[in-house]
Amino acid sequence: MTDSTAQTPPTGAALRFPDGFAWGTATASYQIEGAVDEDGRGPSIWDTFSHTPGKVLAGDTGDVADDHYHRYREDVELLAELGCTHYRFSVAWPRVQPDGRGALNERGLDFYQRLVETLLERGIQPYVTLYHWDLPQPLEDAGGWPERDTAARFAEYAQLVHQRLRDRVRRWTTLNEPWCSAFLGYAGGVHAPGRTEPAAAMRAAHHLLLGHGLAVQALRASDATSRLSITLNLYPVDPVSDSHADAEAARRIDGQMNRLFLDPLLAGRYPGDVLDDVAEVTDGAYIRDGDATIIGSPLDALGVNYYTRHTVRADPDAGRIASEPSEWIAAGDIEFVDQGLPKTAMGWEIDAQGLYDVLTRVSRDYDAPPLYVTENGAAFDDVVAGDGQVHDTDRVRYLHSHFRSALRAIADGVDLRGYLVWSLLDNFEWAFGYSRRFGLIYIDYETQARIPKDSARWYARVTRQNAVPDVD
Ligand code: FCB
C-alpha cells in the first residue's frame, strides 16, 4: 500500500509550498464550451465522433456542455473565489480557424480575447493550451495527424493565435497529451477520430511531436519572452513481479506511453528499443532527418498530467485477440493488473505515490525544464445532498494525498512550479460523456447551475495558504 500521506512528516513547515507556487484549475474547450455552431466555428473531429451513434456513452455530445462560451464571466468569478493564480484552458482550433488553414475567424478569436481580459482583470494568469484534441474536421478529412502536413498546419495555427494573444498571455502549451491523440484516437479508436490503425497511430505520434516542435520554433522566434511547454500524461509503469518477462512488459509499456514522448522532447532522440518493439507495425520511414532536432527544441516548462499507475505482466495466454483494436501497439501479450487499491469512478486506482514517482523520474532521467502538474484530479459519483451541497469528501482526500506527494517531490529536489487541478467544472468526459464528474464545481446540466463542491472550499484554503491543510 503506497500512501504518501503516511510518509509525510506532519509538521507545519513541511506542508508549505514554495513562494510563488502557481495554483489553478484546468479545462479544455470541447469539454466545456458548447456553442458548437456559433460565431463561425467549424466542426471538429469530436463533433463528428460524438454524433456517431455508439461512440460516446448515452449519446452525449459537446453541443452544449457547460455553456461556458456564454457563461465564462461567471466561471472566471468561480476561479477567483477558488483563489486561483492561474487558469489552464484550451483554444478550440475549429473556432478560430474552421478549415484548419487560412485566415483566422475573428469572431472565434474574440471569445478568447474576452476570456483572457476577464481573467487578467481578476489577477488570474492564463495558461493557454493550443490543442486539446479538437482537430478541425477538414484536416481529418485530409488524413489527420498521420499526415505530415497536419504538423505544418498546427504550427501555422499556433503562430496565428500566439501573434494575437502573446502580449497578454505568457504561458503557452502546444499539445495536451499527444499519447491520447495518437493512440486512443488512431489505434484504440475510443477517442476521435475513432480509427483503429496501429501504423497510423505511430505516424500520428510523430507528426504531433513534429507539430509541437515547429510551433515552439515559430513562437520562440516571434517572442522570446513567451514561456513554452507541452503537456504529457505520464504514468509509472511497474512489473507485477521481478521476472524477466514482466520486466520486459513494463519496459515496453513504459516505452510507448512515456519514453516515446519524453526522449524526443527532452533528449532529442527517439528510444530505439520502442521503435524496435513496434517494428512489426511500422518501419518508421515517416521520421525524416532533422525532425529530432525540431522536436527537441528547448522548452521553458513541462506539463505533467497524472492520474494513476500502470502495473503490467507478460501473459502470452491472456493476450488480446490479434484483431481486437488496442491503444497498445504490438502488445497483445501484456496484461494490465490491479494493485488492489481503491478506485475513482473512472476505475483508475488511487495511487498518490505515483505522482511522486513520475515527477522524480522526469527530474532524474532527463535534463528537464521546470515542471507543472497541469492536470490531476478525480471523478467520483457526486450527488447534491438534501442541504443543496455536494459533500465530496473522497475528492478532498484524493487531492490532499496528491498535494502531499507533490510536496515530497519538491522536498526531494524536483523543480515543481505549479499545480492545476482537473477540473474547474464537471464536464464532457470524452467517451464517457457527462457520466463522470471531475469538477471542483458541480454542474446541474438541466439548469447549468454551478454548485461549488466541498472540495472547492477546501481547495480555496490550499491556494490562499499555499499549504496543505489537514483533512477535517
Ligand atoms: C486527461 C485529459 C482531460 C480529462 C482528464 C480526466 O487525459 O487531458 O481532458 O479528460 O484526462
Residues whose N, C-alpha, C, O or C-beta is under 5 A from the ligand:
A	BS01	FCB	A28 E177
